[in-house]
Amino acid sequence: MDSFPLGGYSVGRVGFGAMQLPGPGVFGPPRDREQALAVLRRAVELGVDHIDTAQFYGPDVANQLIREALYPYPANLALVSKVGGRRDDTGAWLPVAEPADLRRDIEANLSTLGIDQLAAVNLRLFESKAPDQLFDDQLSIMIDARDDGLIGGIGLSAITREHLLHALESTEIACVQNSFNVVDRSSAGVLEECTARGIAFVPFFPLGAAFLQPNPVLTHPVVAEIAQQLGRTPAQVALAWTLSVAPNVLLIPGTSSVRHLEENLAVADIALDEDSRERLNAVAG
């Protein structure tokens, strides 16, 4: 599998996202704990060396499962987390109110996972539409955490191109996580900037948001037709297209099923023909 740099590591371009391991709504314990642990162990068995997580997945649940399944971790395993969000008692997603809380959340990730340093941590924005003083204050906390050795690289998530350019005036950026898929190209400008600068771009919702029904990616007629022609699943076609967009794209598809995990990892071996690529390129939401 091709690889790309990420926070001091060189990782395969298809990793694993832990968001679907907790219960419904990314809240509470998993429906099947043993299955969740089996997915993580199988992922590493199949060569996954990049796992994306967050302390607020559960909360605490995803990180606890990762530690139970995989500790002590393989030396080449890049564990990446994110900060900037919290969950309340109902499972609602809330932005972190104080920049100083970001440091405590980074430390909570380290404690739960049982490690001294994360490969990278993404600063997840929930409300900022443009660079502002809060963003600068948050970025300062991230820079201090990296300089203190808690994280190997700084990432940004749910950002605009302006956020990225502004951040780059102060620090190196290891990765960007934005929503991007064959239907949703709203972050194309951010992806282009990352590609030009050699920054890893890690799309979330590469298969469309699970809360959107019907799923706009998996039910798109072009995706479905090409999947049928190739003898693949719509998910595999959508992931293979996303992987082919640029060499700095790192996939982190998540699942709580070993079968779906194996299907997702197989996309590294799918080469879309030119006609299929052109048809998928023409898809617009």
Secondary structure, 3 states (H helix, E strand, C coil): CCEEEECCEEEECECEEHHHCCCHHHECCCCCHHHHHHHHHHHHHCCCCEEECCCCCECCHHHHHHHHHHCCCCCCCEEEEEECEEECCCCCEEECCCCHHHHHHHHHHHHHHCCCCECEEEEECCCCCCCCHHHHHHHHHHHHHHHCCCECCEEEECCCHHHHHHHHCCCCCCEEECECCCCCCCCHHHHHHHHHHCCEECCECCCCCCCCCCCCCCCCHHHHHHHHHHCCCHHHHHHHHHHHCCCCECECCECCCHHHHHHHHHHHHCCCCHHHHHHHHCCCC
